[in-house]
Structure formats: structure tokens, C-alpha cells
């Protein structure tokens, strides 16, 4: 089924220059995100970026946030270029940028307001890190009754196990979740035949340390 373009937006979580996490496969994530961004621009569909911000003076900083020796935030320090969106996919003037001070893109931000104003019902979402800002944003989008379309190859984490487990936890408990790769998501947006993964029951990913990779491969 083709998505209603006027009710669909692309939400990119924290695709910033911050590199202290040592995220896996960021070059591929960036390339895939650029494909989506270019296509959404061509189709005149909304593109929304989020940026994680930690003030260098520590105002509003989360409890326990890692600090440098000088007391400034180690991650997403707003006195550095680490908070900027990656150059290859930097926002255009018509795009929306949501700055946030906690992991979820919905927590005390204007994201929900913007989406409601745009009459968005379906979120195409991906970004970093899978087991942190991405996963908390996806849950909060679900709690606000958006249809969730997760693009798995624009998501990554600092290690494979964290990424895999977060993907499977979301697959288990976000009941309206569909998971795609970039090419199949674009096919759906364009009204072409596509493949996506959807759970056929609750808690479908019964994974253990021993079978984790095999279970994860079910959503590939």
C-alpha cells in the first residue's frame, strides 16, 4: 500500500558530527540517509532533523552525563562542531531542526507540535544511537499514536550487540512497527512493490545470548 505523502515525514535522529561513540558503519548510514533525504526533497515531503545538545556550562545537563577533565560535557558539547549535522546531509532551508536536551526527540521539544501541524500520521525514522536516542524516540512516537516505519540501515550503535538487542526489543513491543531497508522504504513511498518486516504476534523475538544473531536475522 502506498503511503499518503502529505501525511508522512522523515525524522532523522542525531546524525551529527559527534564521533566519541565510535559508531559502527556511519559512512553507510550517512549514504543511506542521503538517499532518503534527496528523495523526500524531490517529492516535497517533510524532512526533520534532531540534534542532541549538551551545554558547555552544564545547564540542563542529564545527571551523570560524562564530563571532560575541565568539567565540560564529553558528548555533544555545544561549544564544538560535534553538535552540527554531518556535512553530507546538512539541512536545507525548508527542513526542520529540533534541538533536544534529553535522549527522546519528543521530550520537552516542539517535535510533536510540528508533526501535528503538518498533519503527519506516519513517521519514517532512523538515526543514532539505536539503543539510546533512537529507541527512546521511537517509543515516544508510538505512545503519541504515530505509525512507525523504522529504516534499519540508517540506524547504528557503538557495538553490534547493542544495536541488535535494541532492534529486537522494538520489534517485540511496538505493535504497529514496520522495519525496512532504505531501498524498500523508497519503493513504498513511490508506490512500488516493497518488502517490510512486521511482527505476527506479541514478543515474537524470543532471543537469548546463544540465539541472538539467528533471531536478529529474521528481521533482515
Biotite code that builds the C-alpha atoms (Angstrom):
import biotite.structure as struc

atoms = struc.array([
    struc.Atom([0.000, 0.000, 0.000], chain_id="A", res_id=1, res_name="UNK", atom_name="CA", element="C"),
    struc.Atom([1.340, 3.417, -0.957], chain_id="A", res_id=2, res_name="UNK", atom_name="CA", element="C"),
    struc.Atom([1.858, 5.893, 1.864], chain_id="A", res_id=3, res_name="UNK", atom_name="CA", element="C"),
    struc.Atom([-0.063, 9.135, 1.863], chain_id="A", res_id=4, res_name="UNK", atom_name="CA", element="C"),
    struc.Atom([2.783, 11.517, 1.150], chain_id="A", res_id=5, res_name="UNK", atom_name="CA", element="C"),
    struc.Atom([1.025, 14.519, 2.639], chain_id="A", res_id=6, res_name="UNK", atom_name="CA", element="C"),
    struc.Atom([0.789, 12.662, 5.977], chain_id="A", res_id=7, res_name="UNK", atom_name="CA", element="C"),
    struc.Atom([4.330, 11.263, 6.051], chain_id="A", res_id=8, res_name="UNK", atom_name="CA", element="C"),
    struc.Atom([7.582, 12.790, 7.345], chain_id="A", res_id=9, res_name="UNK", atom_name="CA", element="C"),
    struc.Atom([11.199, 11.679, 7.564], chain_id="A", res_id=10, res_name="UNK", atom_name="CA", element="C"),
    struc.Atom([12.651, 12.073, 11.078], chain_id="A", res_id=11, res_name="UNK", atom_name="CA", element="C"),
    struc.Atom([16.423, 11.675, 11.412], chain_id="A", res_id=12, res_name="UNK", atom_name="CA", element="C"),
    struc.Atom([17.732, 11.231, 14.938], chain_id="A", res_id=13, res_name="UNK", atom_name="CA", element="C"),
    struc.Atom([21.055, 12.874, 15.819], chain_id="A", res_id=14, res_name="UNK", atom_name="CA", element="C"),
    struc.Atom([23.029, 12.375, 12.603], chain_id="A", res_id=15, res_name="UNK", atom_name="CA", element="C"),
    struc.Atom([25.648, 14.750, 13.946], chain_id="A", res_id=16, res_name="UNK", atom_name="CA", element="C"),
    struc.Atom([29.422, 15.091, 13.766], chain_id="A", res_id=17, res_name="UNK", atom_name="CA", element="C"),
    struc.Atom([29.840, 13.701, 17.291], chain_id="A", res_id=18, res_name="UNK", atom_name="CA", element="C"),
    struc.Atom([32.360, 10.863, 16.966], chain_id="A", res_id=19, res_name="UNK", atom_name="CA", element="C"),
    struc.Atom([33.214, 9.968, 20.562], chain_id="A", res_id=20, res_name="UNK", atom_name="CA", element="C"),
    struc.Atom([30.890, 6.950, 20.474], chain_id="A", res_id=21, res_name="UNK", atom_name="CA", element="C"),
    struc.Atom([32.885, 5.152, 17.772], chain_id="A", res_id=22, res_name="UNK", atom_name="CA", element="C"),
    struc.Atom([29.665, 4.247, 15.946], chain_id="A", res_id=23, res_name="UNK", atom_name="CA", element="C"),
    struc.Atom([29.685, 1.298, 13.554], chain_id="A", res_id=24, res_name="UNK", atom_name="CA", element="C"),
    struc.Atom([29.159, 1.788, 9.796], chain_id="A", res_id=25, res_name="UNK", atom_name="CA", element="C"),
    struc.Atom([28.492, 5.536, 9.953], chain_id="A", res_id=26, res_name="UNK", atom_name="CA", element="C"),
    struc.Atom([29.634, 6.064, 6.373], chain_id="A", res_id=27, res_name="UNK", atom_name="CA", element="C"),
    struc.Atom([26.965, 3.659, 5.112], chain_id="A", res_id=28, res_name="UNK", atom_name="CA", element="C"),
    struc.Atom([24.362, 5.149, 7.452], chain_id="A", res_id=29, res_name="UNK", atom_name="CA", element="C"),
    struc.Atom([25.127, 8.603, 6.035], chain_id="A", res_id=30, res_name="UNK", atom_name="CA", element="C"),
    struc.Atom([24.929, 7.404, 2.430], chain_id="A", res_id=31, res_name="UNK", atom_name="CA", element="C"),
    struc.Atom([21.571, 5.730, 3.023], chain_id="A", res_id=32, res_name="UNK", atom_name="CA", element="C"),
    struc.Atom([20.229, 8.768, 4.861], chain_id="A", res_id=33, res_name="UNK", atom_name="CA", element="C"),
    struc.Atom([21.256, 10.963, 1.929], chain_id="A", res_id=34, res_name="UNK", atom_name="CA", element="C"),
    struc.Atom([19.231, 8.775, -0.447], chain_id="A", res_id=35, res_name="UNK", atom_name="CA", element="C"),
    struc.Atom([16.159, 9.237, 1.726], chain_id="A", res_id=36, res_name="UNK", atom_name="CA", element="C"),
    struc.Atom([16.704, 12.975, 2.173], chain_id="A", res_id=37, res_name="UNK", atom_name="CA", element="C"),
    struc.Atom([17.181, 13.577, -1.546], chain_id="A", res_id=38, res_name="UNK", atom_name="CA", element="C"),
    struc.Atom([14.060, 11.571, -2.384], chain_id="A", res_id=39, res_name="UNK", atom_name="CA", element="C"),
    struc.Atom([11.933, 13.326, 0.235], chain_id="A", res_id=40, res_name="UNK", atom_name="CA", element="C"),
    struc.Atom([13.096, 16.706, -1.008], chain_id="A", res_id=41, res_name="UNK", atom_name="CA", element="C"),
    struc.Atom([12.280, 15.724, -4.595], chain_id="A", res_id=42, res_name="UNK", atom_name="CA", element="C"),
    struc.Atom([8.803, 14.612, -3.505], chain_id="A", res_id=43, res_name="UNK", atom_name="CA", element="C"),
    struc.Atom([8.353, 17.776, -1.387], chain_id="A", res_id=44, res_name="UNK", atom_name="CA", element="C"),
    struc.Atom([7.853, 15.703, 1.770], chain_id="A", res_id=45, res_name="UNK", atom_name="CA", element="C"),
    struc.Atom([8.966, 16.990, 5.196], chain_id="A", res_id=46, res_name="UNK", atom_name="CA", element="C"),
    struc.Atom([12.475, 16.245, 6.455], chain_id="A", res_id=47, res_name="UNK", atom_name="CA", element="C"),
    struc.Atom([13.076, 16.747, 10.185], chain_id="A", res_id=48, res_name="UNK", atom_name="CA", element="C"),
    struc.Atom([16.449, 16.537, 11.911], chain_id="A", res_id=49, res_name="UNK", atom_name="CA", element="C"),
    struc.Atom([17.068, 16.273, 15.644], chain_id="A", res_id=50, res_name="UNK", atom_name="CA", element="C"),
    struc.Atom([20.231, 17.391, 17.389], chain_id="A", res_id=51, res_name="UNK", atom_name="CA", element="C"),
    struc.Atom([21.330, 16.293, 20.846], chain_id="A", res_id=52, res_name="UNK", atom_name="CA", element="C"),
    struc.Atom([22.701, 19.308, 22.732], chain_id="A", res_id=53, res_name="UNK", atom_name="CA", element="C"),
    struc.Atom([24.736, 19.421, 25.938], chain_id="A", res_id=54, res_name="UNK", atom_name="CA", element="C"),
    struc.Atom([25.515, 22.967, 27.028], chain_id="A", res_id=55, res_name="UNK", atom_name="CA", element="C"),
    struc.Atom([29.190, 23.559, 27.809], chain_id="A", res_id=56, res_name="UNK", atom_name="CA", element="C"),
    struc.Atom([28.171, 25.376, 31.011], chain_id="A", res_id=57, res_name="UNK", atom_name="CA", element="C"),
    struc.Atom([26.294, 22.168, 32.039], chain_id="A", res_id=58, res_name="UNK", atom_name="CA", element="C"),
    struc.Atom([22.930, 23.952, 32.359], chain_id="A", res_id=59, res_name="UNK", atom_name="CA", element="C"),
    struc.Atom([20.194, 21.362, 31.895], chain_id="A", res_id=60, res_name="UNK", atom_name="CA", element="C"),
    struc.Atom([22.687, 18.508, 31.726], chain_id="A", res_id=61, res_name="UNK", atom_name="CA", element="C"),
    struc.Atom([21.434, 14.989, 32.487], chain_id="A", res_id=62, res_name="UNK", atom_name="CA", element="C"),
    struc.Atom([22.528, 13.546, 35.817], chain_id="A", res_id=63, res_name="UNK", atom_name="CA", element="C"),
    struc.Atom([25.714, 11.538, 35.459], chain_id="A", res_id=64, res_name="UNK", atom_name="CA", element="C"),
    struc.Atom([26.473, 12.839, 31.947], chain_id="A", res_id=65, res_name="UNK", atom_name="CA", element="C"),
    struc.Atom([30.158, 12.085, 31.183], chain_id="A", res_id=66, res_name="UNK", atom_name="CA", element="C"),
    struc.Atom([32.434, 15.101, 31.566], chain_id="A", res_id=67, res_name="UNK", atom_name="CA", element="C"),
    struc.Atom([35.854, 16.150, 30.333], chain_id="A", res_id=68, res_name="UNK", atom_name="CA", element="C"),
    struc.Atom([38.568, 16.962, 32.852], chain_id="A", res_id=69, res_name="UNK", atom_name="CA", element="C"),
    struc.Atom([37.657, 20.650, 32.580], chain_id="A", res_id=70, res_name="UNK", atom_name="CA", element="C"),
    struc.Atom([34.060, 19.877, 33.584], chain_id="A", res_id=71, res_name="UNK", atom_name="CA", element="C"),
    struc.Atom([32.530, 20.373, 30.130], chain_id="A", res_id=72, res_name="UNK", atom_name="CA", element="C"),
    struc.Atom([30.323, 17.654, 28.573], chain_id="A", res_id=73, res_name="UNK", atom_name="CA", element="C"),
    struc.Atom([32.215, 14.871, 26.812], chain_id="A", res_id=74, res_name="UNK", atom_name="CA", element="C"),
    struc.Atom([29.401, 14.246, 24.301], chain_id="A", res_id=75, res_name="UNK", atom_name="CA", element="C"),
    struc.Atom([27.513, 16.775, 22.135], chain_id="A", res_id=76, res_name="UNK", atom_name="CA", element="C"),
    struc.Atom([29.281, 19.777, 23.636], chain_id="A", res_id=77, res_name="UNK", atom_name="CA", element="C"),
    struc.Atom([27.608, 22.870, 22.186], chain_id="A", res_id=78, res_name="UNK", atom_name="CA", element="C"),
    struc.Atom([30.897, 24.777, 22.110], chain_id="A", res_id=79, res_name="UNK", atom_name="CA", element="C"),
    struc.Atom([32.213, 22.353, 19.471], chain_id="A", res_id=80, res_name="UNK", atom_name="CA", element="C"),
    struc.Atom([31.180, 21.419, 15.947], chain_id="A", res_id=81, res_name="UNK", atom_name="CA", element="C"),
    struc.Atom([30.175, 17.964, 17.242], chain_id="A", res_id=82, res_name="UNK", atom_name="CA", element="C"),
    struc.Atom([26.573, 19.172, 17.524], chain_id="A", res_id=83, res_name="UNK", atom_name="CA", element="C"),
    struc.Atom([26.384, 20.049, 13.804], chain_id="A", res_id=84, res_name="UNK", atom_name="CA", element="C"),
    struc.Atom([24.639, 17.761, 11.318], chain_id="A", res_id=85, res_name="UNK", atom_name="CA", element="C"),
    struc.Atom([27.065, 15.768, 9.151], chain_id="A", res_id=86, res_name="UNK", atom_name="CA", element="C"),
    struc.Atom([28.099, 17.909, 6.169], chain_id="A", res_id=87, res_name="UNK", atom_name="CA", element="C"),
    struc.Atom([26.990, 15.418, 3.502], chain_id="A", res_id=88, res_name="UNK", atom_name="CA", element="C"),
    struc.Atom([23.409, 15.540, 4.748], chain_id="A", res_id=89, res_name="UNK", atom_name="CA", element="C"),
    struc.Atom([23.184, 19.038, 6.203], chain_id="A", res_id=90, res_name="UNK", atom_name="CA", element="C"),
    struc.Atom([19.673, 20.503, 6.344], chain_id="A", res_id=91, res_name="UNK", atom_name="CA", element="C"),
    struc.Atom([18.242, 22.691, 3.624], chain_id="A", res_id=92, res_name="UNK", atom_name="CA", element="C"),
    struc.Atom([16.409, 25.902, 4.456], chain_id="A", res_id=93, res_name="UNK", atom_name="CA", element="C"),
    struc.Atom([12.994, 24.221, 4.209], chain_id="A", res_id=94, res_name="UNK", atom_name="CA", element="C"),
    struc.Atom([13.933, 21.438, 6.643], chain_id="A", res_id=95, res_name="UNK", atom_name="CA", element="C"),
    struc.Atom([13.050, 21.454, 10.343], chain_id="A", res_id=96, res_name="UNK", atom_name="CA", element="C"),
    struc.Atom([15.696, 21.132, 13.071], chain_id="A", res_id=97, res_name="UNK", atom_name="CA", element="C"),
    struc.Atom([14.671, 20.074, 16.571], chain_id="A", res_id=98, res_name="UNK", atom_name="CA", element="C"),
    struc.Atom([17.217, 20.626, 19.337], chain_id="A", res_id=99, res_name="UNK", atom_name="CA", element="C"),
    struc.Atom([16.840, 18.430, 22.396], chain_id="A", res_id=100, res_name="UNK", atom_name="CA", element="C"),
    struc.Atom([18.484, 18.098, 25.779], chain_id="A", res_id=101, res_name="UNK", atom_name="CA", element="C"),
    struc.Atom([17.405, 14.545, 26.600], chain_id="A", res_id=102, res_name="UNK", atom_name="CA", element="C"),
    struc.Atom([17.511, 11.367, 24.530], chain_id="A", res_id=103, res_name="UNK", atom_name="CA", element="C"),
    struc.Atom([13.965, 11.243, 23.220], chain_id="A", res_id=104, res_name="UNK", atom_name="CA", element="C"),
    struc.Atom([13.204, 13.630, 20.372], chain_id="A", res_id=105, res_name="UNK", atom_name="CA", element="C"),
    struc.Atom([9.775, 14.212, 21.927], chain_id="A", res_id=106, res_name="UNK", atom_name="CA", element="C"),
    struc.Atom([10.849, 15.069, 25.477], chain_id="A", res_id=107, res_name="UNK", atom_name="CA", element="C"),
    struc.Atom([10.150, 18.793, 26.050], chain_id="A", res_id=108, res_name="UNK", atom_name="CA", element="C"),
    struc.Atom([10.663, 19.678, 22.377], chain_id="A", res_id=109, res_name="UNK", atom_name="CA", element="C"),
    struc.Atom([8.423, 21.060, 19.636], chain_id="A", res_id=110, res_name="UNK", atom_name="CA", element="C"),
    struc.Atom([8.578, 17.880, 17.517], chain_id="A", res_id=111, res_name="UNK", atom_name="CA", element="C"),
    struc.Atom([5.043, 16.694, 18.264], chain_id="A", res_id=112, res_name="UNK", atom_name="CA", element="C"),
    struc.Atom([3.701, 20.211, 17.634], chain_id="A", res_id=113, res_name="UNK", atom_name="CA", element="C"),
    struc.Atom([5.446, 20.367, 14.248], chain_id="A", res_id=114, res_name="UNK", atom_name="CA", element="C"),
    struc.Atom([4.201, 16.931, 13.211], chain_id="A", res_id=115, res_name="UNK", atom_name="CA", element="C"),
    struc.Atom([0.598, 17.648, 14.232], chain_id="A", res_id=116, res_name="UNK", atom_name="CA", element="C"),
    struc.Atom([0.699, 20.976, 12.396], chain_id="A", res_id=117, res_name="UNK", atom_name="CA", element="C"),
    struc.Atom([1.940, 19.192, 9.272], chain_id="A", res_id=118, res_name="UNK", atom_name="CA", element="C"),
    struc.Atom([-0.846, 16.601, 9.703], chain_id="A", res_id=119, res_name="UNK", atom_name="CA", element="C"),
    struc.Atom([1.700, 13.806, 9.868], chain_id="A", res_id=120, res_name="UNK", atom_name="CA", element="C"),
    struc.Atom([0.452, 10.363, 10.868], chain_id="A", res_id=121, res_name="UNK", atom_name="CA", element="C"),
    struc.Atom([3.335, 8.225, 9.562], chain_id="A", res_id=122, res_name="UNK", atom_name="CA", element="C"),
    struc.Atom([6.939, 8.626, 10.684], chain_id="A", res_id=123, res_name="UNK", atom_name="CA", element="C"),
    struc.Atom([9.847, 7.338, 8.633], chain_id="A", res_id=124, res_name="UNK", atom_name="CA", element="C"),
    struc.Atom([12.511, 7.218, 11.323], chain_id="A", res_id=125, res_name="UNK", atom_name="CA", element="C"),
    struc.Atom([16.119, 6.227, 11.862], chain_id="A", res_id=126, res_name="UNK", atom_name="CA", element="C"),
    struc.Atom([19.353, 7.501, 13.343], chain_id="A", res_id=127, res_name="UNK", atom_name="CA", element="C"),
    struc.Atom([21.672, 7.046, 16.284], chain_id="A", res_id=128, res_name="UNK", atom_name="CA", element="C"),
    struc.Atom([22.251, 5.540, 18.660], chain_id="A", res_id=129, res_name="UNK", atom_name="CA", element="C"),
    struc.Atom([19.935, 2.591, 18.194], chain_id="A", res_id=130, res_name="UNK", atom_name="CA", element="C"),
    struc.Atom([19.814, 1.661, 21.877], chain_id="A", res_id=131, res_name="UNK", atom_name="CA", element="C"),
    struc.Atom([19.579, 5.245, 23.143], chain_id="A", res_id=132, res_name="UNK", atom_name="CA", element="C"),
    struc.Atom([18.169, 8.325, 21.421], chain_id="A", res_id=133, res_name="UNK", atom_name="CA", element="C"),
    struc.Atom([16.698, 6.358, 18.516], chain_id="A", res_id=134, res_name="UNK", atom_name="CA", element="C"),
    struc.Atom([14.893, 3.754, 20.611], chain_id="A", res_id=135, res_name="UNK", atom_name="CA", element="C"),
    struc.Atom([13.518, 6.247, 23.150], chain_id="A", res_id=136, res_name="UNK", atom_name="CA", element="C"),
    struc.Atom([12.264, 8.469, 20.321], chain_id="A", res_id=137, res_name="UNK", atom_name="CA", element="C"),
    struc.Atom([10.564, 5.522, 18.622], chain_id="A", res_id=138, res_name="UNK", atom_name="CA", element="C"),
    struc.Atom([8.791, 4.538, 21.834], chain_id="A", res_id=139, res_name="UNK", atom_name="CA", element="C"),
    struc.Atom([7.649, 8.104, 22.444], chain_id="A", res_id=140, res_name="UNK", atom_name="CA", element="C"),
    struc.Atom([6.361, 8.340, 18.855], chain_id="A", res_id=141, res_name="UNK", atom_name="CA", element="C"),
    struc.Atom([4.387, 5.137, 19.422], chain_id="A", res_id=142, res_name="UNK", atom_name="CA", element="C"),
    struc.Atom([2.939, 6.496, 22.668], chain_id="A", res_id=143, res_name="UNK", atom_name="CA", element="C"),
    struc.Atom([1.715, 9.501, 20.670], chain_id="A", res_id=144, res_name="UNK", atom_name="CA", element="C"),
    struc.Atom([-0.108, 7.281, 18.149], chain_id="A", res_id=145, res_name="UNK", atom_name="CA", element="C"),
    struc.Atom([2.131, 7.723, 15.129], chain_id="A", res_id=146, res_name="UNK", atom_name="CA", element="C"),
    struc.Atom([2.597, 4.864, 12.670], chain_id="A", res_id=147, res_name="UNK", atom_name="CA", element="C"),
    struc.Atom([6.262, 3.868, 12.900], chain_id="A", res_id=148, res_name="UNK", atom_name="CA", element="C"),
    struc.Atom([8.320, 2.970, 9.819], chain_id="A", res_id=149, res_name="UNK", atom_name="CA", element="C"),
    struc.Atom([11.855, 2.185, 11.007], chain_id="A", res_id=150, res_name="UNK", atom_name="CA", element="C"),
    struc.Atom([14.660, 2.247, 8.438], chain_id="A", res_id=151, res_name="UNK", atom_name="CA", element="C"),
    struc.Atom([17.163, -0.243, 9.808], chain_id="A", res_id=152, res_name="UNK", atom_name="CA", element="C"),
    struc.Atom([20.178, 0.673, 7.675], chain_id="A", res_id=153, res_name="UNK", atom_name="CA", element="C"),
    struc.Atom([20.237, 4.286, 8.837], chain_id="A", res_id=154, res_name="UNK", atom_name="CA", element="C"),
    struc.Atom([20.468, 3.102, 12.461], chain_id="A", res_id=155, res_name="UNK", atom_name="CA", element="C"),
    struc.Atom([23.622, 2.138, 14.313], chain_id="A", res_id=156, res_name="UNK", atom_name="CA", element="C"),
    struc.Atom([25.175, 1.917, 17.772], chain_id="A", res_id=157, res_name="UNK", atom_name="CA", element="C"),
    struc.Atom([28.605, 1.727, 19.358], chain_id="A", res_id=158, res_name="UNK", atom_name="CA", element="C"),
    struc.Atom([28.577, -2.076, 19.205], chain_id="A", res_id=159, res_name="UNK", atom_name="CA", element="C"),
    struc.Atom([26.718, -4.757, 17.298], chain_id="A", res_id=160, res_name="UNK", atom_name="CA", element="C"),
    struc.Atom([25.101, -6.388, 20.331], chain_id="A", res_id=161, res_name="UNK", atom_name="CA", element="C"),
    struc.Atom([23.551, -3.115, 21.493], chain_id="A", res_id=162, res_name="UNK", atom_name="CA", element="C"),
    struc.Atom([22.171, -2.432, 18.022], chain_id="A", res_id=163, res_name="UNK", atom_name="CA", element="C"),
    struc.Atom([20.776, -5.945, 17.596], chain_id="A", res_id=164, res_name="UNK", atom_name="CA", element="C"),
    struc.Atom([19.117, -6.107, 21.003], chain_id="A", res_id=165, res_name="UNK", atom_name="CA", element="C"),
    struc.Atom([17.526, -2.650, 20.632], chain_id="A", res_id=166, res_name="UNK", atom_name="CA", element="C"),
    struc.Atom([16.124, -3.551, 17.222], chain_id="A", res_id=167, res_name="UNK", atom_name="CA", element="C"),
    struc.Atom([14.614, -6.764, 18.574], chain_id="A", res_id=168, res_name="UNK", atom_name="CA", element="C"),
    struc.Atom([13.167, -5.101, 21.670], chain_id="A", res_id=169, res_name="UNK", atom_name="CA", element="C"),
    struc.Atom([11.414, -2.546, 19.451], chain_id="A", res_id=170, res_name="UNK", atom_name="CA", element="C"),
    struc.Atom([10.244, -5.337, 17.151], chain_id="A", res_id=171, res_name="UNK", atom_name="CA", element="C"),
    struc.Atom([8.752, -7.161, 20.145], chain_id="A", res_id=172, res_name="UNK", atom_name="CA", element="C"),
    struc.Atom([6.819, -4.343, 21.777], chain_id="A", res_id=173, res_name="UNK", atom_name="CA", element="C"),
    struc.Atom([5.966, -1.605, 19.294], chain_id="A", res_id=174, res_name="UNK", atom_name="CA", element="C"),
    struc.Atom([2.867, -3.186, 17.887], chain_id="A", res_id=175, res_name="UNK", atom_name="CA", element="C"),
    struc.Atom([2.475, -1.043, 14.759], chain_id="A", res_id=176, res_name="UNK", atom_name="CA", element="C"),
    struc.Atom([6.166, -1.102, 13.819], chain_id="A", res_id=177, res_name="UNK", atom_name="CA", element="C"),
    struc.Atom([7.308, -1.883, 10.279], chain_id="A", res_id=178, res_name="UNK", atom_name="CA", element="C"),
    struc.Atom([11.014, -2.316, 9.509], chain_id="A", res_id=179, res_name="UNK", atom_name="CA", element="C"),
    struc.Atom([12.570, -1.656, 6.089], chain_id="A", res_id=180, res_name="UNK", atom_name="CA", element="C"),
    struc.Atom([15.907, -1.093, 4.473], chain_id="A", res_id=181, res_name="UNK", atom_name="CA", element="C"),
    struc.Atom([16.404, 2.143, 2.535], chain_id="A", res_id=182, res_name="UNK", atom_name="CA", element="C"),
    struc.Atom([15.634, 0.733, -0.911], chain_id="A", res_id=183, res_name="UNK", atom_name="CA", element="C"),
    struc.Atom([12.362, -0.894, 0.174], chain_id="A", res_id=184, res_name="UNK", atom_name="CA", element="C"),
    struc.Atom([11.212, 2.161, 2.102], chain_id="A", res_id=185, res_name="UNK", atom_name="CA", element="C"),
    struc.Atom([11.724, 4.291, -1.012], chain_id="A", res_id=186, res_name="UNK", atom_name="CA", element="C"),
    struc.Atom([9.814, 1.743, -3.068], chain_id="A", res_id=187, res_name="UNK", atom_name="CA", element="C"),
    struc.Atom([6.865, 2.039, -0.718], chain_id="A", res_id=188, res_name="UNK", atom_name="CA", element="C"),
    struc.Atom([6.912, 5.834, -0.748], chain_id="A", res_id=189, res_name="UNK", atom_name="CA", element="C"),
    struc.Atom([6.883, 5.734, -4.561], chain_id="A", res_id=190, res_name="UNK", atom_name="CA", element="C"),
    struc.Atom([4.030, 3.214, -4.684], chain_id="A", res_id=191, res_name="UNK", atom_name="CA", element="C"),
    struc.Atom([6.160, 0.319, -5.943], chain_id="A", res_id=192, res_name="UNK", atom_name="CA", element="C"),
    struc.Atom([6.292, -3.267, -4.684], chain_id="A", res_id=193, res_name="UNK", atom_name="CA", element="C"),
    struc.Atom([8.341, -3.440, -1.485], chain_id="A", res_id=194, res_name="UNK", atom_name="CA", element="C"),
    struc.Atom([9.328, -5.689, 1.406], chain_id="A", res_id=195, res_name="UNK", atom_name="CA", element="C"),
    struc.Atom([8.981, -4.821, 5.085], chain_id="A", res_id=196, res_name="UNK", atom_name="CA", element="C"),
    struc.Atom([9.072, -6.809, 8.305], chain_id="A", res_id=197, res_name="UNK", atom_name="CA", element="C"),
    struc.Atom([6.122, -6.797, 10.727], chain_id="A", res_id=198, res_name="UNK", atom_name="CA", element="C"),
    struc.Atom([5.585, -8.936, 13.803], chain_id="A", res_id=199, res_name="UNK", atom_name="CA", element="C"),
    struc.Atom([2.819, -11.512, 13.532], chain_id="A", res_id=200, res_name="UNK", atom_name="CA", element="C"),
    struc.Atom([2.418, -11.743, 17.319], chain_id="A", res_id=201, res_name="UNK", atom_name="CA", element="C"),
    struc.Atom([3.469, -10.049, 20.547], chain_id="A", res_id=202, res_name="UNK", atom_name="CA", element="C"),
    struc.Atom([7.001, -10.732, 21.845], chain_id="A", res_id=203, res_name="UNK", atom_name="CA", element="C"),
    struc.Atom([7.921, -12.605, 18.695], chain_id="A", res_id=204, res_name="UNK", atom_name="CA", element="C"),
    struc.Atom([11.699, -12.243, 19.176], chain_id="A", res_id=205, res_name="UNK", atom_name="CA", element="C"),
    struc.Atom([12.422, -14.751, 21.931], chain_id="A", res_id=206, res_name="UNK", atom_name="CA", element="C"),
    struc.Atom([16.169, -14.189, 21.891], chain_id="A", res_id=207, res_name="UNK", atom_name="CA", element="C"),
    struc.Atom([18.866, -15.493, 24.189], chain_id="A", res_id=208, res_name="UNK", atom_name="CA", element="C"),
    struc.Atom([22.621, -14.840, 24.170], chain_id="A", res_id=209, res_name="UNK", atom_name="CA", element="C"),
    struc.Atom([23.029, -18.098, 22.257], chain_id="A", res_id=210, res_name="UNK", atom_name="CA", element="C"),
    struc.Atom([20.427, -17.495, 19.503], chain_id="A", res_id=211, res_name="UNK", atom_name="CA", element="C"),
    struc.Atom([20.596, -13.713, 19.325], chain_id="A", res_id=212, res_name="UNK", atom_name="CA", element="C"),
    struc.Atom([22.138, -13.451, 15.861], chain_id="A", res_id=213, res_name="UNK", atom_name="CA", element="C"),
    struc.Atom([19.790, -16.041, 14.349], chain_id="A", res_id=214, res_name="UNK", atom_name="CA", element="C"),
    struc.Atom([16.760, -14.249, 15.784], chain_id="A", res_id=215, res_name="UNK", atom_name="CA", element="C"),
    struc.Atom([18.033, -10.871, 14.585], chain_id="A", res_id=216, res_name="UNK", atom_name="CA", element="C"),
    struc.Atom([18.411, -12.243, 11.069], chain_id="A", res_id=217, res_name="UNK", atom_name="CA", element="C"),
    struc.Atom([14.629, -12.763, 10.986], chain_id="A", res_id=218, res_name="UNK", atom_name="CA", element="C"),
    struc.Atom([14.154, -9.024, 10.550], chain_id="A", res_id=219, res_name="UNK", atom_name="CA", element="C"),
    struc.Atom([16.768, -8.734, 7.801], chain_id="A", res_id=220, res_name="UNK", atom_name="CA", element="C"),
])
